Amino acid sequence: MPESHDPYGALRQPNYRRLLGGGVLAALGTEMQAVAVGFEVFRRTGEPLYLGLVGLVQFLPVLCLALPAGHLVDRWNRKYVLLVALTIMASASTSLAAVSYHEAPLPLMYGLLVLAGVGRALAMPARWALLPQVVPAHLLSNAVTWNSSGWQLATISGPALGGVVIAAFEPAGAYFSTAICLSVGVILISTLQVTTPVRLEDPPGEPSIERPLSQAWWAGAHFIWQSKPILATITLDLFAVLLGGATALLPIFARDILHVGPVGLGWLCAAPSAGALVMAVTLAHSPPLRRPGIALLLAVAGFGGATILFGLSEVYWLSWTALSLTGALDNISVVIRGTLIQTMTPDALRGRVAGINAIFISSSNELGRFESGLVAQWMGPVGSVVVGGVGALVVVVAACLIWPSLSRLSAQSTPAADSIITSHQMANGMARSTPV
């Protein structure tokens, strides 16, 4: 390891530790809630389609609100936007606990999941855009890696803890525990001391304040379209996880194929995060990847292969291992994509670019759950997972054909934000943001 590489550089920043702690607690609670929702919906309906609808109702708010949320994050205090978002999510979790305890109609639960999705639509770009205000620029890559480590740690313990809480206190206990985690996260985020970023001004003759609001909303999408490395990586990750994700069907595999109860289901849900955590810590202690493009393509191909293995397995330990491999390989994609976005995006566009990225992430996760449930309704859970894994392999081949330069991407070939901002401004002009 080069002496100049400090694997704990970001963690030495007190503000970053608070931001990371708040994010980990929020993720911990959200993962507990996800297990509880899946368990309760399948217990009450017995149909995989209803499990898919859980992902759909959480994806729609992100799809509808990502652009205005990103614009809001770029114009207002990002810290306060994040606090409001976490408060909305905590309120939804508290209400879910009441709905579950009183066995209220299922549509009411779906409505509260929509409310939680609204909170996530605000939280995702706010937290992402806030990161450069709490760590120095040279530590952004390290911070992205530790973000992934913290999130994976939460998603390991969250599902496992959720299974235990469900077994002891029913799903209502898991929802209430989620509300507590989110509330503590609000307290941690409220203590952040953020720095005011240096705003990049618009070029002469481009009064962005007078530009139509819709045009300002789409500035992030235009920037991503111009930045081919970012576009290639987030598109590859989107379709690979969208097709290859199997997490929505884990309650079916746990009960009908692997024959385990809530605790076994919790550990199955935690398996991808266990593998991802090991990979994230390994990447944090290693120098930056020299050939991130090749690493990304191999990781996504391996993700598809591990998904196929899980779909065909009828042995619990083999299924758990296959799921952990999907998490480890997917984490490589997460770190590469996150580093590219943070280092290439100018601060004035961070919220809007993060909003677009949130659509891609939610499409691959929540919409992927809906796709898995829909296909499973047609051809069964095993067929759905195996076909999805094959689809991930096809996506890798397609990416190589559409973006042949992706395989040649290196750490040295990625321009930083300040080196690409001039050409982007001259081509389109950037919306000026209100200082935060």
Secondary structure, DSSP 8 states (H G I E B T S, - for coil): --TT--TTTGGG-HHHHHHHHHHHHHHHHHHHHHHHHHHHHHHHH--HHHHHHHHHHHHHHHHHHHHHHHHHHHHS-HHHHHHHHHHHHHHHHHHHHHHHHTT--HHHHHHHHHHHHHHHHHHHHHHHHHGGGTS-GGGHHHHHHHHHHHHHHHHHHHHHHHHHHHHHHHHHHHHHHHHHHHHHHHHHHHT------------TT--GGGS-HHHHHTHHHHHHHH-HHHHHHHHHHHHHHHHH--GGGHHHIIIIIS---HHHHHHHHHHHHHHHHHHHHHHHTS---S-HHHHHHHHHHHHHHHHHHHHH--SHHHHHHHHHHHHHHHHHHHHHHHHHHHHHS-GGGHHHHHHHHHHHHHIIIIIHHHHHHHHHHHHHHHHHHHHHHHHHHHHHHHHHHH-GGGGG--GGG---HHHHHHHHHHHH--------
